[in-house]
Amino acid sequence: MARVRAQARRGDLSGEAPRRTRIRRRYKNEKYPLVLLRFEDGHEIRLKKGEAKAFDAFAGETVKVVVLWDASANERETVASQKAEMFEEAPK
């Protein structure tokens, strides 16, 4: 019997990490007094009501939208959790 060997895809067995694409997105806080955008790598972006911010994220990364009702009390509520692609594109 002949053996068939599957070729290694990029990043599988070759020792290279798979490449991740960065995308530029934007979020505008129109509803809440203070919002945190929490990313998978742990960093956060704070936005006051009426502010908008463009950010870089990886394709497929989950971003949580967390509301801080009272910043001094550290009371938080997650209002959305969505993939980076679901946010509006940032203007160039």
N, C-alpha and C positions, 0 to 999 in steps of 0.2 A: 504494500500500500504506500502511496506517495503522501508525504506530509505537506500540508499547505500552511504557510505561515502568513498571518495577517500583517500587513505593514503597520508600523506604529504611526499614529496620527500625531500631529504637532502637539507637544506637551505631554503625551501619554507616557512613553517609556524613554524618550530621548533626554530627559532631565531638564527640559525647558518648561517653564510655567506657561500656561495658556495666556494668550494676550487678551486683555480686556479693553474694550473701547470706551472712551470717555465721551459723555454727551453734555451739552450745555443746556440747562433748564432754568426756569424762573418760577417763583412763587410770590403771590401777593396776598398779604393778610388784610382782608376786608371786613372780617367778622369779629375777631377775638381781641381782647386787650393786649395779650402777649403770646406769641407762638414760638415754639421750638421746632426746628426741623432736625430730627435725629437720624443720623446715617449709620449704616452697618459697622463702619470702622470706629464708631464712638464719638465722632465730632458732632457738634451742634451749631446751628445758626439761629440766633434770636431775632424776631421781627415784631416790632410794635404795630398796633393797628394803623393801617394806611400805608405801611412800608412795603416795598417790593425788593426782592433780592434775586440776582442770578447766581447760579452755583453749578459746579461741575460734579457729575456723578457717573458711576460706571453703568453701562447698559445692564439691566436686570437687577440692579441694586434696589433694595427696599428702603424707602424713606418714611419715617413715622412723623406725623404732624401731631404735636403735643401742645395742649393749651395750658398756660399757667394763669389760673384765675387770680391768684394772689401770690406774687413773687416772694414776698416775705415769709409766707407760710409754707412755701415749697409744695403747694397743692397742685398736682398735675393730672391731666386727663388726655388720653390718646383719642383723637377724633378721627384720624384717618391713617391708614398704612397702605402705601401704594408704591408701585415700581416707578423708577425714575422716568421712564418713557411716558408715563401718564401725566406728568407736569407739562405745562405749556413751554414751547421752545423759547429760549432767550433771544432777543433781537441781536443782530450782529453789529 
